[in-house]
Amino acid sequence: MSDFVSQVTGVSALAEPARRALYLYVAAQSEPVSRDQAAAGAGLPRHTAKFHLDKLVVDGLLDTEFRRLSGRRGPGAGRPTKLYRRSDREVAVTLPPRHYDLAGRILACGVADAAREGVPVLDAVQRAATAAGRRLGAAQDPRDGGFAVSPLDDVAAVLAAHGYEPRVEGATVVLANCPFHALARDHTALVCGMNLHLITAMLDQLGHPEVRVTLDPAPGRCCVRLTGEPA
């Protein structure tokens, strides 16, 4: 949820017309620009540009550096100028949540491994998905006091953080959303197999052998279903 809020905040920062104009101007330049250059480029008063540029820095959309534009050094060279450039932060919001970046990394690793080792691409992709699932499971913060309520609730909390929209229904966890929806629609067998290995490895890393992961495709939800002991 915190990542979602951060992404929405980054996107909403550009809804303000002056802020958006400044961001687009700075992003289009090959070199960092001064406050005066940005103000002139966006057609804004200098004090207005200063306010919005600094807000874009706070939101992580712009970075700053200080440099003497004259190139002079030593006494009399003047103070360095604050310059703005586009940050490396990537901002994207999709509703419902999608994580095509994760799918892209898994598929890229799988293709690279298949080419390097001469193994079938499908096997390499599934192996890459398993490795990614272990990393995601290992990245979870330890939960104070053990499981949230039951292993299924604990698993649901982890999957919710990755966009699966889990719903605990008795002894079953139904995943109402597929984070790789468009890919799964066009390449069902490949992506569903990847999803199965990803979630299985994630649960193994979390230490929930009693939760079973199976493929159970149905319209309107993820192809993976989880079953275990109800709370």
N, C-alpha and C positions, 0 to 999 in steps of 0.2 A: 504493500500500500504506500509506503514512504517513497518508493521509486516512482509510482504512478503520480503521486502528488508533485514530486519534483519535476517530472516531465510535463505535467499540465501547467505548472507554474512557468516553466521555460517557454512553452508555446503561447500561453496567455500574455506573457510580457510583450510579444510582438503584435498583439491586437491593437495596442495604442499606435495611432498613425505616425506620430513623430518618432517614436522609438523604433518602429518598423523601418521607417525611411533611413534612420541613422544606421541601423544594423545592416540593411541592404547596401548602403553606400560603403561602409567599412569593409564588408565582406567582399565587395567587388574590387577593392584596391589590392595591388600586388605587394604593397609595403604598408606598415603601420602608419596611421594618420593622426595628426594632432586634433585637438578639440576645434580649433578654428577651421581646419580643413573639412572636418566632418560637418560642422555647422553650415559652411558655405555649400558643401556638396549636397546636403539635404534641404537647403533653403530655410534654415532655422536660425533664430537669434542665438548668440553664443551662450547665454545663461540657460536657455532652454536645452540646448545641446548638451551642456555640462550635466544637467540633472539626469537626462535620459541615458546618456552614455554611461554614467556611473551606476544607474539602475541595471543596465545591461551587464555590467561587470559583476554586480552583486548576484544577478541571476545566472551567472556562469556562461553567458553567451558571448562576451567579449573578454579579452585579456589585455593587460596593460604592460608597458615598459617605459623606461625613462632614458632619453637620449638627447645629447646636444646636437641640434640640427645643423648648427654652423660648422661642426667638426672641430672647433677650437677647444683647447684644454687650458687648465690652469686659471690663475686670477684674471678676472675680466671676461672669462668665457661665457658667463651667464649661467643661470640654473638650467638643468636638463628639462626638456619638454616631455610632458606626459603624452604617450602615444597609445592608440587603440588598434587592436587587431582582432579578427574573429578567433574565438577559442576553438579548441579541438572537441568540445562537447557536442555530442549528437543528441538531438531532441526529436522524439517521435511519439505520438500518442495514437493508439488504435482502440476502438471500442466495437465489440468486446476485445479484451487484450490479445494481442498477437506477438509472437516472439520469433519472427522470421530470421533475426540475427543469430539466434541460437541454432536454428535449423541450418542456416547457411554455414556456420562454423563446423557443425557435425558433418554435413555433406562434403565440405571442402577437405576436412581431415580424412574422411573416408576415401575420397577420390585420390588424394595424395598418397595415402597408405597403399591403396590398390596398385597405383602406378609404380611405387617404389618396391613393393614386395611381390608383385605379380599374383595377387590374390583376387578373387571375385569382388567386384565393387560392392555388391549387396552385403557380403560378409564384412568387408572393411567398414561400411557405414554403420552396421549394427555394433561392431566393436567400438567405433568412435562414439556412438550413442551411449554405450555402457560406460565408457570413460567419462563422458560428460555428466551422466547421471551420478556417478560416484563423486565428482567434483561438487555438484549441486547439493548432494546430501551432506558432504563434509563441510560445506560452507554454512550450514544452518547453525544458529546459536544454540548452545546447550539449553535445554528447558529445565528450569528450576523445579524441583519436586517431582521429576519423572515425567510420565506421559500427561498430556493435557487432560484427558478424561479416560480415554481408551486408546489403544494403538491406532484405530481408525480415525479418531479425532486428531491425533497427533499427525498422522499422515496427511489428513485433509488440510491441516494448517500449513504444512510445508507446500503442498500442491497449490494451495490458494496463492501463495507468494509468487508462483510462476505462471499464473494466468489460467489455471485449469477450471476454476469455479467449481470446486468439489461440493457435493451434497451428500451428507451421511444419511442413509436411509436404512435403519436397522443394522444388518450385518454387511451392508454394501456401501461403497462410495461410488457415486455416479459423477463423472466429470462432465459438467454441462457445457464446457467450452474447450475447443481444441486450439491451442496456441499456434498451430501450423495449418489453419483451416484451408487456405487457398491451395497450399501444396498438397494437402491430403486429398482434396477434391480432384486434383489433376493426376496425382501419383499415389493412389491410395495404398497399394501394397507396400511400397517403399517407405512412405511416411508413417504408416501405422506400425510397421515393424520397427522403425526407428523409435517411435514413441514407446512401444512396449519395452524395448531394451533400456531406454532412458529411465522410465519410471521404475522398472524392476531394479536397476542398479542403484537408483536413489533410495529406494526402500531398504535394500540390502545394507547400504551405507548407514542408514538411520538405525538399523538393528531391529527390523520388524519382520522376522521370518514367518510369523503367523499370518501375515497379510498376503493374500494371493493376488497375483496380477494376471489378468487374462484379456485376450482380444474378444470384444463383444460389440461389433459395430452396430450402430443404430442411427437413424436420422436425428439431427439436432443436438448431438453431443459427441464427445471424444470417443474413439474406438476402444479405449482401455477401460476396464472395470476392475475394481478392487473389492475383495471380500475378506472378511475376518470375523472375529468375535464382536458382537455389539456391546455398547457400553453397559 
